Amino acid sequence: MLDTLIAEFDKGLRTVFGVPMARRPRPGLELAEVELTDEERRHAAALMRVNHCGEVCAQALYQGQGIAARDAEVRDALATAGREEIDHLDWCAGRIDELGGRLSVLNPLWYAGSLTIGLAAGGLGRGWNLGFLAETERQVEAHLADHLSRLPPRDQRTQAIVAQMQLDEARHAELAASHGAKALPAPVAAAMRVASKVMTVTSYWL
């Protein structure tokens, strides 16, 4: 039990303070860096900061769900998604640094709130737990599609990262659905979208 708590605490520190350990190489590294205007670099870095915050929230959500989940198969599904979210954290942080940006100062707040929601969702049983996973991934996938349309067209390096993240999120949603995810009630899904909007708007600037 103590070993588990230490491992989860270490995961939380790496998530909040931007010290992830990606297992896969970052997409787009083979692409040439192009000259961007100061405004383009600022905008791309801000969008990637939003994406990084989204991954902080996802990582905390799945961590909380995994801790509270009683079903081993559900825990495995959450762990699989969580491992790829760690890659996303690393990719986003690396690209933000290249663009001369910074991580959100509110990451500890996003993490704590998402962890609390995850712990609550994890206690609701297999179907609802997976339902939160599926709905989260669908909303993140849509959010990433929007960012692809808003990134500077010449910034193919950033686009490659976001495109791969979008593919991963879609696969995570399919994984949850294949394991028996329940569709969340419309008010719950709507509340998640509102919370996501608050996070994205705030983290673009902070």
Rosetta blueprint (number, residue, H / E / L):
1 M L
2 L H
3 D H
4 T H
5 L H
6 I H
7 A H
8 E H
9 F H
10 D H
11 K H
12 G H
13 L H
14 R H
15 T H
16 V H
17 F L
18 G L
19 V L
20 P L
21 M L
22 A L
23 R L
24 R L
25 P L
26 R L
27 P L
28 G L
29 L L
30 E L
31 L L
32 A L
33 E L
34 V L
35 E L
36 L L
37 T L
38 D H
39 E H
40 E H
41 R H
42 R H
43 H H
44 A H
45 A H
46 A H
47 L H
48 M H
49 R H
50 V H
51 N H
52 H H
53 C H
54 G H
55 E H
56 V H
57 C H
58 A H
59 Q H
60 A H
61 L H
62 Y H
63 Q H
64 G H
65 Q H
66 G H
67 I H
68 A H
69 A L
70 R L
71 D L
72 A H
73 E H
74 V H
75 R H
76 D H
77 A H
78 L H
79 A H
80 T H
81 A H
82 G H
83 R H
84 E H
85 E H
86 I H
87 D H
88 H H
89 L H
90 D H
91 W H
92 C H
93 A H
94 G H
95 R H
96 I H
97 D H
98 E H
99 L L
100 G L
101 G L
102 R L
103 L L
104 S L
105 V L
106 L L
107 N H
108 P H
109 L H
110 W H
111 Y H
112 A H
113 G H
114 S H
115 L H
116 T H
117 I H
118 G H
119 L H
120 A H
121 A H
122 G H
123 G L
124 L L
125 G L
126 R H
127 G H
128 W H
129 N H
130 L H
131 G H
132 F H
133 L H
134 A H
135 E H
136 T H
137 E H
138 R H
139 Q H
140 V H
141 E H
142 A H
143 H H
144 L H
145 A H
146 D H
147 H H
148 L H
149 S H
150 R H
151 L L
152 P L
153 P L
154 R L
155 D L
156 Q H
157 R H
158 T H
159 Q H
160 A H
161 I H
162 V H
163 A H
164 Q H
165 M H
166 Q H
167 L H
168 D H
169 E H
170 A H
171 R H
172 H H
173 A H
174 E H
175 L H
176 A H
177 A H
178 S H
179 H L
180 G L
181 A L
182 K L
183 A L
184 L L
185 P L
186 A H
187 P H
188 V H
189 A H
190 A H
191 A H
192 M H
193 R H
194 V H
195 A H
196 S H
197 K H
198 V H
199 M H
200 T H
201 V H
202 T H
203 S H
204 Y H
205 W H
206 L L
